[in-house]
Every structure is written in structure tokens, then in C-alpha cells.
Amino acid sequence: MLSVIICTYNRDKYIYNVLKSIAENTLSPEKYEIVLVDNNCNVPFKF
């Protein structure tokens, strides 16, 4: 299992593209997990 850990602070406009890029890779989704760490952002994420 591969863990992709993304720590972010007020980068909400980039998160969608980061997650999309990871999802489009050739590794099967069952073989990785994504951990998104919100470092106390003052802007809520909107997916």
C-alpha cells in the first residue's frame, strides 16, 4: 500500500488538480490511499 500524504495550508484552488492528477495515474486505486491534511486553513475546501 502506498500512502500519498498532502499537507496544505490555504491552497484550496490547487487541491482539485492535485487529486485529479493522482487519480489519473496508472496504479490501481486499491493499492494507494490519499491523506489530505488541512493545516488549519482559514479557507474551507470546496470539492
Secondary structure, DSSP 4 states (H G I P E B T S, - for coil): -EEEEEEESS-HHHHHHHHHHHHTSSS-GGGEEEEEEE-S-SS----
